[in-house]
Amino acid sequence: MALKTETFILNAGPQHPSTHGVFRMRLTLDGEVIQDVEPVFGYLHRGIEKLAEGLTYPQDIVFTDRLDYLASMTNNQAYVVAVEKLAGIQAPERAEYLRVIMAELMRISSHLMAVGFLLNDLGAFLTPLLYMYREREKILDLFDMVCGQRLTYNYMRIGGVSQDIPEEFIPALKKYIDSLPGFINEYEQLLATNEIVLIRTKNVGILTKESAINYSAAGPVLRGSGVKWDIRKADPYSVYERFKFEVPVGSVGDIYDRYRVRIEEMHQSIAIIRQAMEQLPQGEIQAKIPKVLRPPKGEAYGHIEGPKGELGFYLVSDGSTNPYRLHVRPPSLINLTALKELLVGVKIADAMAIFGSIDICVGEVDR
Amino acid sequence: MTTALAATEIAAKLEAALPGSVVESNGNTVVVKDVQLFRAASYLKTTAGLDFNYLNYLTATDYQTHFELIYDLISIEHNHHIILKTRLTDREKATVASVVSLWRGADFQEREIYDLFGINFPEHPNLKRIFLWDGFQGYPLRKDFKH
C-alpha cells in the first residue's frame, strides 16, 4: 500500500537566530526538501522614505545610519554623494580621502560580520563569530576616535565630513591595518581547509551568471557568480580612480565563491586604505555650502559600492529645503529576489547557509 | 565610467521600432507612453548593441498630477545606461505592465510600488503588499496620504 504523503509549511523566523533581524521565510516542505519559499518582510518597516520627505537634506543623514546598521558609514556616503550630485557640490580632497578610509574600514567590518555569521549558520556556533567580533571591535574603536560613535556614526556631511581625524588616528589605523592580513589569513586557513566547511559550501546554492544579472543581484552575490561589476571600477566616484586594487570574482557562484569574494575584498580594502593613508592631503574637510540648502529643481541618482552591493539614493528636488522624494536602492532587498530560485529543491539544512551567504541586513530590506 | 547614452538616439530607435511610443527625451532619460512600456523595455533589453540586461532599480514618484515610474537600465557588457520613464495620470486605476518577465529583479520592487503607491502590475506573479499588512488603508508614499 502506498503511503499517503503531504507537504507542510514551516515558518523560519521572524525570531530566528539565523535570519539576522526580524525576517520570516515561509517554507513549504516535502519531507526535508524545500518546494516553495515565500519571504515575508515588513517587521522592521519604519517608512524611512516617507519620513525623509518631512525633514531637510542634512537631517536625513541620520536616517541613513539606520538602514544597514552594520554599515552606517557607507550609507552616509551614498546619501551625501547623491545630494552633492543634486546640488552640484564638490567636497574637498581631504574629505574625499577620509570618506574612502572610513568606507573601506566599514566594508571590512561588514564582511567580517558576513563571514562570521555564515559560519554561525553552518553550525560553527559563536566561536568563529566572536573572533570576527574581536576584529570588528577595533574598527569600531577607530570610528569612536573619529566621531564619538560606535554604531550610528552620522559622520559624513553634505560637502565634507563632520570633523577631522585626531592625531592619534593614523598611527592606530596603521597598527590595525598591519595586523589584519595575518588575522584574515589565519582564520581563512582554519576555515578553507576544514572539510566540513568545504562540503557544506562548495556547489551548494549555485546562482549562475545569467541568473545573477537577471535578478539584479549586486555586490559579492553578483561577483561571486563571476560578473566583474564593482561600482568603484565601473563608475568610479570619490577618488577611487587613484587607487590600485583588484575586483575579485568567483567562478561557480556557490556559497564558497561568495565567501571567497568577501575574504579577497577585505585584502583589497586594506590595500586601498594603505594607499589612501599615503596620499592623504592636508586641507579643508568641508566645502562651503549655504546654511539652508535648497538644491535646484530636478532629480539625481548617486550610488556607491556598499559592502552588500550597489547602494544608491534617488532624490527628487522641488527647490525646497526637503527632498520631494527619496528612494533607496536597497542591495539587501534586491539580492533577496534570487532566494526562491536558490532554495527550491535543496534540503532544509542548507537553507540557512544559502540565506546567510547572501548577507542581508533587515534594516535595509524593510527601511 | 558608465556611459550615459544619448536619449535622443535611443528615442529615435524606439520611435522607429514602435511608432508613437516616445513622449519626450532629454539628457539620458526617455519617457514612453504607459501602454507601450513593456514593448519599449523589451526592445531595449533584446536589441543587439543596447543589451540592457540589468535593471538597476525601479521606483515611482507621485507628482500629484501624475505618477512617474523610473527604470534605471544598465548593460553590464557595454557599461552604459539609460533611464526609462513612464507617466500614469489615472490615480484611481493606476496600472502599468509588469517587467518581471524581462528582469526578475523587478519582483520585490514592483510589489513595493504596489504597496506604497497603489500602482497595479497585472502580470506580476505574486502581487501583494510587501511591507504593510493586507488591511492597511491607503498608500503612504502618495502625497495625499493622511496619517
Interface residues (C-beta under 8 A of the other chain):
Chain A: E38 F41 G42 H45 G47 E49 K50 I213 N214 Y215 S216 A217 V227 W229 A234 D235 P236 Y301 E310 G312 Y314 V316 Y324 R325 H327 R329 L333 I334 L336 T337 A338 D366 R367
Chain B: M1 T2 N53 Y54 L55 N56 Y57 T59 T61 D62 I70 D72 I76 N79 W103 R104 G105 A106 D107 F108 Q109 E112 L116 N126 R129 I130 F131 L132 W133 P140 L141 F145
